[in-house]
Amino acid sequence: MTAETVHKQFIDETFDENGNLINYKLICPEKFNFAYDVMDKIAELEPDRRAIVWCNPEGKKQSFTYGELKKNSDKVANMLKAKGICKGDKVMLILKRHYQFWFTIYALHKLGAIAIPATFLLTKHDVEYRANAAGVKMIICTADGDVAEHVDTAMPECPTVESRIMVNGTRDGWDSFAQLFEQASDNFEPIDYTLEDPMLMYFSSGTTGNPKMVLHKNSYPIGHLITAKYWHNVDPNGLHLTISDTGWAKAAWGKIYGQFLMGTCQFIYDFDKFNAKDILEKIAEYKITTLCCPPTMFRFFMQEDVKSYDLSSLKYCNIAGEALSPDVFNKWYEATGIKLMEGFGQ
């Protein structure tokens, strides 16, 4: 088994006499936890295989191998355990596209806790509603912007929240992620788990009434093998970019589970405001091979001189989230020779 073949234990494919795929079915083992059975497994098989390439508009850059992801998620699991997080506890993550998000969500999976990713656009009311509806025990939040202030303002009305941890900064009443991380051991003792254990919760967008809680169990990541293998068509030796903030469920589709099941590497660009020129430059600079983002972003790409960028590394593009117009499809195809492959989600 190699990193590229880990996913094969979770899928049964049928091919015709010409080698064309004609059917498949997913295989859910009786016992499964994504952090242990995928991420740590790949770290065991190929610890030096690259997993994340991260950068931000300020010029900071970081990269992490699967081995480093295992070590760092083990450290975070120990630090959260020391703060009282146990199996079944709810932890809200407001971490934008910070690389610490990946350390933390896999740490929560290892603990059997329930991760609740949330957007940094939350207001006091949003934090209060989510914390009380879910019974959130801990909030881990970015220092960027004013979302931490909204969290603080909501705290008097959130009796279940016992602790707050801040990433990329410090604030009165908050623990420092960096300090706790530095002090934590990377020797983590795995817990027992089942396929049915809850592991992830999202709040719907709330188009009618308040947002609704959507709870997923440990089997959930296996479903996104289909996303990465057949829709995103990721290259295990390539570099995949899904443009989504980690607070949205699209991130689970595009940058947390299926792509790593395939053993590929994720490109994470930690920006706040979308700029088409900036993204095109990153695709060319880092040699992105597969890309997924909404049609609107491709429309903005087409307002630039696309042919002036070296996009030769790009092999496959996907869109979701809104209707794709023929005009955007045709112009992108004309400029790049790549067809936009549309997907429908939840």
N, C-alpha and C positions, 0 to 999 in steps of 0.2 A: 504493500500500500504506500502511496505517496500523497502529498498534499492535494494533487490534482485528482486523485481517485477516492478521497475520503467520501465524497458525495455519493459514490456508486452504491454504498451500502444502504442508501435511503431511497433508491429508485430502481424500478424494473422496467427496462425499455424493450420494445419489440420493433424489429427492423424487417423490411421486405428483402427480396433476393438481391436488390441493387444497393442495399445498405442504407436505404432511406428510413427514417423514423416514421412508424405508422401508429404507435401507441405507447403509452407509459402509465405506470401507476406508482404512487409514492408508498414507501414502506416506513411505518412508524414502529420502532422497536418498543418493547414493553418498558424499557427504562431509557430515558433520554434527557439530557440537559445540554443546551447548545454550548455553554462555556466549557464544560468538561469534554463533551464528546465530539466537538468540532474544533474549537479554538485551541484547547490544550492538546488535542490529538495532533493537529497540524504542527504545533510547537514541538511536540515530541518527535515527529517524523522529520520535519525540516525547520529547526529553530531559527536558522538564518534567512529563511524566506521572507521577503519584504511583505508587510501587511498594510501599512499606512504611510502615505507621503502627505505631510501636512504643511501648509504655509498660510500666511495672512497678508493683507495689503501693506502692512508695515515692514515687510521683508523678513520676518522671522520664519524659520524653517525647521521642521523636525521630521524624522522618519523612524518607523518602528517595525521591527521584525515580529513574526509570530511568537518567537521566544520571548521577546521583550514585552509583548502584550500579555503573555501568560504571567510573567514576573510582576508586571505593574498591576494587573487585575488582582493578583494574589495579595499584593501590598494593600490595595484599596479594600479588598474584602476583610483583611485583618483590621484595618483602621476603622471600618464601619462596624465591624463586630465589637470592637472595643468601645464604640459609642452606643452600643446597645441594640444594633440592628440584627434581628433574628429572622428565621424562616417565617414567611407570611407578612412581615412588616411592609408598609407602603412608604416608598421614598420618591419624592418628586425631584426631577432633574430639569433644571432650567440652564442649559449649558451651551446654547447656540451650536457652533461647530467646533468648539474647543476639543482638542484631542483627549482631554481628561474624560470626556463623555464616554468614550469607548472603554477606558479603564474601568469606569464606574458601573456602566450597565452590565458588563460581564462579571464584575465583582458581585453585583446584586444577584445575578443569576446563580453564581456559585454559593451564595448565602441562602438561596431559596426565597429571597425577599422579592417584592413586586415593584418593578420600576415604573414610574409614571413620567414619561417625557412630556415636557410642556414648553410652549413658545416663550421667548423673552418679551413678548408683547403683552403679557398678562398685567392686569391692573389689580388694585387692592381687592375689588369684588371678585375677580376671577380666582385669585389665590385663595381667598376665604371660602368661596364656594367649593373649589376642588379639594382643599384640605379637609373640609368638614364632610363632604360627600363620600370621600374615599377613606377617611380616617388616617391621613398622612402623618407619619411619625417623624420624618426628617425631610428637610428641603436642602438640596445642594444647588447652588445658584452662582451664575456669573457675576463678577464685579462690574461688568460693562453696563452702561446705561443706568436707568433708574428702577429696574425691576426689583432689585434688592430692597429699595426704599418701599416699594409697594408691598413686598413681603413683610417687612417690619411693621408697616401700618396695619396689616391684616392680622398680625400675631395675637393681639388681645382677644380676637374672636375665633381663634384656632386652637382650642385646648388640647388637641391630640398631638400637635407638633412639639416635640421635645428638644430638638436641636437643629441648628442651621450651620451649613458649611459653605464657605465662599471660595470660589476658584478665581485665580488671577487678581487677587487683591485682599484687603483686610477691611473689617468693619466691626464696630462695637457690637457685642452680643453674638458674634459669629466666630466659629472656629476657622482656622486657615487650612484649606485643603493641602497646600504645599507643606506646611509644617507637620500636619498629621501624616502625610504621605512619607515624608523624610524619616519619621520616627517608626513607621510600621515595618514589621518583618515581612519578607517575601516567602516565608515558609507557612503556607496555608494548609490546614487540614480539611480535605473535602467533606462535604455533608452527604447524607443519603438523599436520594431524590427519586421521583417517579415521572412518567410521561404526563400524568394528570395534574401535577403541581402548577398553580398559577405563577406566572412570571412577568407579565407585562400588562399594563393598563393604559388605554388612551381615553381621552375625553373627546366625544364627537364635536363637530363645529357648532352644534346647537342652533340649527336653522329654524327649529320650532321649539320654543321654550329653552330651558337651560341645557347645556351640554350633557350627554348621556355617557355613562361609563361603559367601556368595552374591555372586557377582561379576556386575556389570552393565556393558554397553558403552555407547558414545555414543548408540546408538539408543534406549536405555531411556526417556529423558524423553518421547519422542514418544508412547509408549504411554499416558502420563498425560494426553494431550489428551482421551482418552475420559473419564477421571475427572472432569476439570474441566468439560468441555463438556456431557456427557450425564448425569452423576450429580450432581456438585455444582451444575451449572447456574449457574455463576458469571456475574455481570454484569460485563462489561469496565469499566463505569463505576461499579461498586459496591465493596463492601469485604467480603472473604471472611475468615472465621475457621475454621481447623481447630485444635482443641484437642489438640495433641500435642507432646511434647518432641521436639527434633530428633534425639535418640538413637535413636528408633524409626522403623521403615520407614514407618509411617503418615505421618510428616512428608514423605517423598518423594511420597506420594500427595496430600497435602493442602496443602503450603505451600512447595514448592521448585520444582516443574516445571510441571505442567499449568496451574495457575492463572496463572502468568506467560506461558505460551504463549498464553493468552487475552487477555493485556494487562491483567489486573485488578490490583487492589491488595490486599495482604495485611495483615490486622490481626494483630499479634504481641503477645500479652500475656505478659510474662516473669515468670510466677509460679512458686512452688514447690508450694504446697498448694492443691488445688482448693477453691473456695468458691462455691456456686451463686449466692448473692446477689451476690457480687462480679462474676461473669461476666454475670449478667442486667443489672447496672448498666452494665457496659462495652458490652453490645449496645445498650442504650438511648442511652448517651452518645455513642458513636461512629457510630451508625446502621449497624450491621452488616447486610448484605443477604443473605448466605448463611452457613450454619453447619454444621459437621460435628464430631460428637463421639460417644462411646460411649453406648449406651442408659442405662447407670448414671447418667451425668451428667444426662440428661433426667429420670430418676427423682428426682434431687435437686432439679432445677429445680421439679418439680411439688410439692415440699414447701414451696416458697415461694409467696407470693401473686403468681403470674405476671401476672395481669391488672392488677396495680398498677404494672407497668413498661410504658413506652412501647416496645413491640416492633414498631411499625408499619413500620419500615424492613425488617424481616426477611421475606424472600420465599420462602426455600427452605431446608429442613433435611435433613440426611443422618445416618445412623448406620452404624456398623460395629464389628467387634471382638467382639461377643457377641450372643446371641439377643435379639430385641426382643419384649417382652411386649405383648399386646393392651391391657393396662391403661395402660401408658405411652403407647402410640400414641394411644389414644382420649382420654386426659386432655390431652395436648399439643394434639391437634387441636381439642378443645373450647375450650381456653384461647386458642389463637392462630389457629385456622383453617388451620394448616399441617400437612400430612401428612409423617410421617417416612419418608424414602425410604431403604430398606435396601440396602447393598452388601456383596458378598462379595469379599474380597481374595485374598491369596496362599494 
